[in-house]
Amino acid sequence: MKSIVSKSLKNGMTYLAYRTLVKQLSEQNSTTGNEKTEDLATFTKLNDKRMNRWDKTLKVSDAAQKKINEFETKVTWLVITESWCGDAAHVLPVLNKIAELNSYIDLKIVLRDENLELMDAFLTNGSLSVPKLIMVENETGNVVNTYGPRPSEATSLVNRYKAKYGVLTPDFKEDLQHWYNNNKGQNIIDDVTDMLYELQSNFCQ
């Protein structure tokens, strides 16, 4: 496991490099990933706009910033994603904002289809779901936690809908995007700051 993670970390790009890539692909009507379709290219273009919006408007409360600043263990956040993923367009800007607020956190991004060995090691209920955040302690190389592909409240919404209807319909997916817009990244901030607090407590024991 460590060797797989270590190899992928070497391939990781910064958030700025990822945003530059998505912007370029959007302008070229293209997408990341092995499958190149018009629909996926359209999603990439939409996600570029979504990330632009969150990069400019995302707010982190003073209380959340305090929790983030209290984390004092050097870690790397390795995120698996693809440009066409709607959930990733909402989650990644929040993760980047949190990482920017704490110098102990280094954010790296890799593409799923170029890192399938890594993805296979971090499946969600057997699926290749992205985005997936892998938290790696720098000193030991150990994976200390994972997060994703969705924040806790969105995961509950998805699970309830699947239990009732079996599959996620286009209407539900649209409703989920509205949920992300209305929540403004706060559920992700709460989830991740809680994880940081728990991790810091464990490291201090």
C-alpha positions as CSV (number, residue, x, y, z in Angstrom):
1,M,0.0,0.0,0.0
2,K,2.7,2.5,1.0
3,S,4.6,1.9,-2.3
4,I,1.4,2.6,-4.3
5,V,0.7,5.8,-2.4
6,S,4.3,6.9,-2.6
7,K,4.4,6.4,-6.4
8,S,1.2,8.3,-6.9
9,L,2.4,11.2,-4.7
10,K,5.3,11.6,-7.1
11,N,2.8,12.1,-9.9
12,G,0.7,14.6,-7.9
13,M,0.0,18.1,-9.2
14,T,-0.8,21.2,-7.3
15,Y,-4.3,22.6,-7.1
16,L,-3.1,25.5,-9.3
17,A,-1.8,23.0,-11.9
18,Y,-5.0,21.1,-11.8
19,R,-7.1,24.2,-12.2
20,T,-4.9,25.3,-15.2
21,L,-5.4,21.8,-16.8
22,V,-9.2,21.9,-16.3
23,K,-9.4,25.4,-17.8
24,Q,-7.3,24.4,-20.8
25,L,-9.5,21.3,-21.4
26,S,-12.6,23.4,-21.1
27,E,-11.4,25.8,-23.7
28,Q,-10.5,22.8,-26.0
29,N,-13.9,21.1,-25.4
30,S,-12.1,18.1,-23.9
31,T,-11.8,16.3,-20.6
32,T,-9.5,14.2,-18.5
33,G,-9.9,10.5,-18.3
34,N,-9.7,7.6,-20.8
35,E,-13.2,8.2,-22.1
36,K,-13.6,11.3,-24.2
37,T,-17.2,12.1,-24.9
38,E,-19.2,15.3,-25.7
39,D,-21.1,14.9,-22.4
40,L,-17.9,14.6,-20.3
41,A,-16.4,17.6,-22.1
42,T,-19.5,19.5,-21.3
43,F,-19.3,18.5,-17.6
44,T,-15.6,19.6,-17.5
45,K,-16.6,23.0,-18.9
46,L,-19.3,23.3,-16.3
47,N,-17.0,22.2,-13.5
48,D,-14.4,24.8,-14.5
49,K,-17.0,27.5,-13.9
50,R,-18.1,25.9,-10.6
51,M,-14.5,25.8,-9.3
52,N,-14.0,29.4,-10.4
53,R,-17.0,30.5,-8.4
54,W,-16.0,28.6,-5.3
55,D,-12.3,29.8,-5.5
56,K,-13.7,33.3,-5.4
57,T,-16.6,33.0,-3.0
58,L,-15.9,30.3,-0.5
59,K,-15.9,31.5,3.2
60,V,-14.3,29.7,6.2
61,S,-15.6,30.9,9.6
62,D,-13.3,32.1,12.3
63,A,-14.3,29.0,14.4
64,A,-13.4,26.6,11.6
65,Q,-10.1,28.5,10.9
66,K,-9.2,28.1,14.6
67,K,-9.7,24.3,14.3
68,I,-7.7,24.1,11.1
69,N,-4.8,26.1,12.6
70,E,-4.6,23.8,15.6
71,F,-3.6,20.9,13.4
72,E,0.2,20.6,13.7
73,T,1.2,17.3,12.0
74,K,2.8,17.4,8.5
75,V,0.5,15.5,6.1
76,T,-0.1,15.3,2.4
77,W,-3.6,15.2,1.1
78,L,-3.6,13.1,-2.1
79,V,-6.8,13.5,-4.0
80,I,-8.0,11.3,-6.8
81,T,-10.3,13.0,-9.3
82,E,-11.3,13.6,-12.9
83,S,-12.3,16.9,-14.4
84,W,-15.8,15.7,-15.4
85,C,-16.8,14.8,-11.8
86,G,-19.5,17.1,-10.5
87,D,-18.9,16.3,-6.8
88,A,-15.2,17.0,-7.2
89,A,-15.9,20.5,-8.6
90,H,-17.5,21.4,-5.3
91,V,-15.2,19.4,-2.9
92,L,-11.7,20.3,-4.3
93,P,-11.9,24.0,-3.9
94,V,-12.9,23.5,-0.3
95,L,-10.0,21.1,0.4
96,N,-7.6,23.6,-1.3
97,K,-8.9,26.5,0.9
98,I,-8.4,24.4,4.0
99,A,-4.9,23.4,2.9
100,E,-4.0,27.0,2.2
101,L,-4.9,27.9,5.8
102,N,-2.5,25.4,7.3
103,S,1.2,25.0,6.2
104,Y,1.3,21.5,7.7
105,I,-1.1,20.3,4.9
106,D,0.2,19.8,1.4
107,L,-2.4,19.2,-1.3
108,K,-1.6,17.0,-4.3
109,I,-4.0,15.9,-7.0
110,V,-3.9,12.9,-9.4
111,L,-6.2,11.7,-12.1
112,R,-8.1,8.5,-11.5
113,D,-7.6,6.8,-14.9
114,E,-3.9,7.4,-14.8
115,N,-3.6,5.9,-11.3
116,L,-6.0,2.9,-11.3
117,E,-3.8,0.9,-9.0
118,L,-4.2,3.7,-6.4
119,M,-7.9,4.0,-7.1
120,D,-8.4,0.2,-6.7
121,A,-6.9,0.5,-3.2
122,F,-9.4,3.1,-2.1
123,L,-12.7,2.0,-3.6
124,T,-16.0,3.2,-2.2
125,N,-18.4,0.4,-1.8
126,G,-16.6,-1.4,-4.6
127,S,-16.8,1.5,-7.0
128,L,-14.2,3.9,-8.6
129,S,-15.9,6.9,-7.0
130,V,-14.1,10.3,-7.0
131,P,-13.1,12.6,-5.5
132,K,-11.3,10.5,-2.9
133,L,-9.0,12.2,-0.4
134,I,-6.2,10.1,1.1
135,M,-4.5,11.6,4.1
136,V,-0.9,10.6,4.4
137,E,1.3,11.3,7.4
138,N,4.6,12.6,5.9
139,E,7.0,11.2,8.5
140,T,5.8,7.6,8.3
141,G,4.1,7.4,4.9
142,N,1.0,5.9,6.7
143,V,-2.5,6.5,5.4
144,V,-4.2,8.0,8.5
145,N,-7.7,8.6,7.0
146,T,-9.7,9.0,3.9
147,Y,-12.6,11.2,2.8
148,G,-15.1,11.3,0.0
149,P,-16.4,11.0,-2.6
150,R,-19.1,13.2,-1.0
151,P,-19.6,15.2,2.2
152,S,-21.6,13.5,5.0
153,E,-24.9,15.2,4.3
154,A,-24.8,14.7,0.6
155,T,-23.9,11.0,1.2
156,S,-27.0,10.6,3.4
157,L,-29.1,12.2,0.6
158,V,-27.7,9.8,-2.0
159,N,-28.0,6.7,0.2
160,R,-31.7,7.5,1.1
161,Y,-32.5,8.1,-2.6
162,K,-30.8,4.9,-3.7
163,A,-32.6,2.9,-1.0
164,K,-35.9,4.2,-2.2
165,Y,-35.5,4.3,-6.0
166,G,-32.5,2.1,-6.7
167,V,-30.6,4.5,-9.0
168,L,-29.7,8.2,-9.1
169,T,-31.9,9.9,-11.6
170,P,-30.9,13.0,-13.6
171,D,-33.4,15.0,-11.6
172,F,-31.8,13.9,-8.3
173,K,-28.4,14.7,-9.6
174,E,-29.6,18.2,-10.4
175,D,-31.1,18.5,-6.9
176,L,-27.8,17.4,-5.5
177,Q,-26.0,20.3,-7.3
178,H,-28.5,22.7,-5.8
179,W,-27.7,21.3,-2.4
180,Y,-24.0,21.9,-3.0
181,N,-24.8,25.5,-4.1
182,N,-26.9,26.2,-1.1
183,N,-24.6,24.6,1.5
184,K,-21.6,26.7,0.2
185,G,-19.0,24.1,1.2
186,Q,-19.8,24.3,4.9
187,N,-20.6,20.6,5.3
188,I,-17.2,19.7,3.8
189,I,-15.5,22.2,6.1
190,D,-17.2,20.7,9.2
191,D,-16.4,17.1,8.1
192,V,-12.7,17.8,7.4
193,T,-12.1,20.0,10.5
194,D,-13.6,17.3,12.7
195,M,-11.3,14.7,11.1
196,L,-8.3,17.0,11.6
197,Y,-9.3,17.4,15.3
198,E,-9.5,13.6,15.7
199,L,-6.2,13.0,14.0
200,Q,-4.4,15.6,16.0
201,S,-5.8,14.0,19.2
202,N,-4.6,10.6,18.1
203,F,-1.1,11.9,17.2
204,C,-0.8,13.5,20.6
205,Q,-1.5,10.4,22.5
